[in-house]
Amino acid sequence: MNHNPIVAIVGKPNVGKSTLFNRLMKKRIAIVGSEEGITRDRNYGNVEWTGRELTFIDTGGYIPENIDLFNPSIRKQAKLAMNEADLILFVVNGREQPSSSEIALAQFIRETNKPVILVVNKCDSLKQDEQIFLYYELGMDKVLPISALTGRLVGDLLDAVVEQVGMSEPKINVDNESLRLAIVGMPNVGKSSLTNALLQKEQTIVTPIAGTTRDSIDTTLRWYGKKIILVDTAGLRKKSKLNDNLEYYSNIRTHHAISRSDVVLVLIDAEKSLGRQDKAIADYVIQNGKGLVILVNKWDLVDKDSHTLDNFKKEMISAFPYLRHFPMLFISALTKQRVSKVLDLAWNTYGKGKLKVKTKELNKWMEKINARSQPVTKSGRQIRIKYVTQINTLPPTFVFYCNYPRQIPVEYKRYLENRFRETYPFEGIPLRFSFRRK
């Protein structure tokens, strides 16, 4: 096999699919709760077992009937996952009788002609293992009891998965350079639509209802031979507007996704312009030292003339002056206008975050700055910056050695950064300046 074997986890709502997925990942990636239908999109994750690497897909609960707006999309996502998979794990609740939904799903699974393991979940003890006999009527050859919550017999399940997909030799991992790219923004700004446009396939569910995406979903893609890990995140809301625990945890996931990324695409709604929460999101990205690209989405819906784009930029920079240091791209995820430029811009931004400026060159630059002006402390003492060196990348971090590091005016720090950015190509990258005594 050229790829990791792909294992789709399917089943009706609330049988423990996401609990099993989290157990396999050894961390809470999928959001878990008692409400039905929490998982709506396909959620991907890799697991290494006995030296072999497997890719698991967690899917939304499969319901044959159209009970609400999401069900057709959830069914479509589950079907896409099954079509993509080398093996299907059909998860059922061992404490209940088989339902009509599961009988219908079992028939659909058989029609895929894919290998399948019927996983009878919530068998927390040896006595409860007898529940598997209730599910023989679904006609699956391989039936295994487990407890996803406690981890009971999950190792046996993984052994069976490796056996079913025929993995004879352990996979040797080759660690290639990759860009972790997060997509963030207010709810319903078009993050999932952009993800689908970039992937050129329906990876996440898109509806006009804010809050469709509840989990952060990692997807790997190849772009001109380069590896990009794309994270489509749940929409960020103000804390005062968090209506339930799911949205609270979605916010945490989004912040976590930003912290794990190299570059972040912040989507702005062209019809709403830059709001306070948009500024807060961009500021959070900058404070975390991540590369930042501003994408103004839904540009196709704006009435415009030859000055509209420039005026929009000026208004955004006027509202948040620091944004002048970060690239802006005006796109339409729906019509795919300029979407082809997004990954190119993101990768270039990533490259700038890895730039290293030679110490000799930095100190020549500093000599020119000192010749123009030197700051003074509030008490009137002259501050002399004697030496500069770069100590880190991603984000680029520079140490300035001087006589009074704690008394450098904030205005002079801004002046230094502005002059620095005029000289060196760090557009899209937050800079870290540290001042130390020498």
C-alpha positions, -999 to 999 in steps of 0.1 A, spaced: 0 0 0 12 35 -9 -9 51 18 -17 44 54 -47 20 55 -78 41 61 -103 29 86 -138 46 87 -157 46 121 -194 46 113 -226 40 132 -258 57 144 -256 87 167 -245 83 203 -230 48 202 -195 60 211 -178 66 178 -160 97 189 -151 82 223 -135 53 204 -117 78 181 -104 98 211 -93 65 228 -73 56 196 -57 90 194 -50 90 231 -63 125 234 -96 144 230 -97 154 194 -134 148 187 -159 166 209 -178 141 230 -212 147 247 -245 129 254 -264 149 228 -270 132 195 -253 145 164 -224 163 180 -199 150 154 -210 162 119 -178 162 98 -152 137 90 -124 138 116 -90 123 107 -62 110 129 -32 86 127 -25 57 150 7 36 152 1 0 163 28 -27 164 50 -5 141 22 0 116 5 33 109 -33 35 104 -55 65 95 -89 65 113 -119 87 102 -145 96 128 -179 104 112 -212 119 122 -240 96 134 -257 80 104 -295 84 103 -314 71 72 -343 95 76 -341 133 70 -349 144 106 -331 178 104 -311 198 80 -278 182 89 -288 146 84 -284 145 46 -249 161 49 -240 137 77 -250 108 56 -231 121 27 -199 126 48 -203 90 62 -207 76 27 -176 96 15 -156 82 44 -167 46 37 -158 50 0 -124 63 10 -118 36 35 -99 3 32 -118 -11 63 -151 -1 80 -156 -2 118 -194 -4 123 -199 7 159 -231 -2 179 -243 2 214 -240 -32 232 -266 -21 258 -294 -18 233 -311 -39 207 -303 -34 170 -323 -5 156 -340 -1 123 -313 26 115 -286 0 121 -303 -26 100 -305 -1 71 -268 10 77 -257 -26 78 -273 -32 44 -255 -1 30 -222 -13 44 -225 -47 28 -232 -30 -6 -198 -13 -4 -180 -47 -6 -154 -33 19 -140 -54 48 -160 -46 80 -156 -53 117 -188 -49 138 -177 -32 170 -201 -38 199 -193 -9 223 -201 -3 260 -192 -39 269 -175 -29 301 -172 -64 316 -170 -100 305 -207 -105 313 -217 -77 290 -197 -93 261 -227 -116 257 -245 -87 241 -226 -93 208 -250 -122 201 -279 -97 197 -260 -82 167 -254 -114 147 -286 -107 129 -268 -78 111 -249 -104 91 -213 -93 98 -186 -120 99 -163 -103 123 -179 -91 156 -158 -78 186 -169 -64 220 -150 -34 234 -154 -5 259 -142 27 242 -147 46 275 -124 24 296 -102 11 267 -112 -26 274 -103 -48 244 -94 -19 222 -59 -34 217 -76 -66 204 -96 -44 180 -64 -28 167 -49 -63 162 -79 -73 142 -77 -41 121 -41 -47 112 -49 -83 103 -79 -73 82 -61 -47 61 -32 -71 56 -3 -51 69 26 -74 68 56 -51 74 59 -21 98 57 13 81 89 33 81 81 70 87 99 96 66 95 130 83 92 156 55 88 193 62 52 203 64 33 235 69 5 235 95 -21 259 83 -51 269 104 -82 286 90 -100 308 117 -126 335 119 -160 344 131 -188 318 127 -203 315 92 -176 335 75 -168 307 50 -141 287 66 -155 253 56 -162 266 21 -126 278 18 -114 244 30 -135 226 3 -123 250 -24 -86 244 -14 -92 206 -13 -114 206 -44 -137 182 -28 -162 182 0 -141 175 31 -164 193 56 -201 200 57 -212 235 45 -245 250 54 -257 286 60 -261 279 97 -234 294 120 -217 268 141 -219 238 117 -182 230 124 -178 220 160 -144 202 158 -110 212 144 -104 189 115 -69 182 103 -65 173 66 -32 166 48 -28 177 12 0 178 -13 6 211 -31 33 211 -58 52 184 -39 49 202 -6 30 189 24 4 211 40 -17 201 70 -49 221 68 -70 228 99 -106 239 95 -116 252 128 -149 260 146 -159 296 145 -146 318 173 -172 337 194 -170 362 222 -171 344 256 -203 362 265 -220 346 235 -211 310 242 -244 293 246 -234 258 256 -205 236 265 -200 226 229 -193 261 217 -170 267 247 -149 236 238 -150 246 201 -134 279 211 -107 261 231 -100 238 201 -97 269 178 -72 285 201 -54 251 204 -54 249 166 -37 283 163 -11 273 189 -3 242 168 -1 260 135 28 277 116 6 301 96 -30 312 103 -55 323 77 -79 348 93 -111 351 73 -130 384 73 -166 388 60 -164 414 32 -200 425 38 -193 432 75 -157 445 73 -133 443 102 -151 440 136 -138 441 172 -139 403 174 -120 400 140 -93 423 155 -92 401 187 -87 370 166 -59 386 145 -43 399 177 -44 364 193 -26 350 163 1 377 164 5 373 202 11 336 197 38 344 171 21 327 142 23 338 106 -8 357 96 -26 361 63 -58 382 62 -84 368 37 -114 390 29 -140 365 19 -173 369 0 -157 397 -22 -181 386 -50 -210 400 -30 -195 435 -27 -205 464 -51 -172 478 -62 -153 502 -84 -116 507 -91 -110 522 -56 -131 498 -34 -103 473 -27 -77 500 -17 -103 518 4 -112 486 22 -75 480 30 -71 515 43 -102 512 65 -89 479 80 -54 493 86 -70 524 101 -90 502 126 -59 480 133 -27 498 122 -5 467 129 -22 449 100 -1 469 75 26 444 82 5 414 71 -6 404 36 -43 407 26 -60 388 -1 -96 394 -14 -113 362 -23 -146 344 -28 -145 308 -15 -178 302 -33 -168 313 -68 -131 304 -61 -120 339 -70 -82 342 -61 -84 310 -40 -56 296 -61 -33 322 -46 -41 313 -10 -17 284 -5 11 302 -24 8 332 -1 6 310 30 37 290 20 57 322 12 47 336 46 59 303 63 92 307 45 97 342 58 91 330 94 122 307 89 145 335 77 178 339 96 196 373 94 233 372 99 246 389 131 271 410 111 243 423 88 221 431 118 247 451 135 255 471 103 217 479 102 218 489 139 247 513 132 227 531 107 197 534 131 220 547 158 233 573 135 198 586 128 185 587 164 191 573 198 164 572 225 167 586 260 152 574 293 126 595 311 154 607 334 173 620 304 200 592 301 209 583 266 202 547 256 229 530 235 221 497 217 255 481 213 248 447 197 220 427 180 216 390 172 188 367 161 183 338 185 152 321 170 129 316 141 91 309 139 87 336 152 120 354 144 133 366 177 160 393 181 180 403 211 192 439 215 219 444 241 220 479 256 227 499 288 192 505 300 170 477 286 140 483 309 138 520 302 134 519 264 103 539 254 75 519 237 75 545 209 111 537 201 104 499 201 78 506 175 102 528 155 128 500 155 103 474 143 91 497 115 126 505 103 135 468 106 105 457 84 115 483 58 148 465 55 140 428 59 113 407 42 92 396 72 57 405 59 31 383 75 53 373 104 52 387 140 86 397 153 99 393 188 123 420 201 140 414 234 162 440 252 189 429 276 217 446 295 252 445 283 
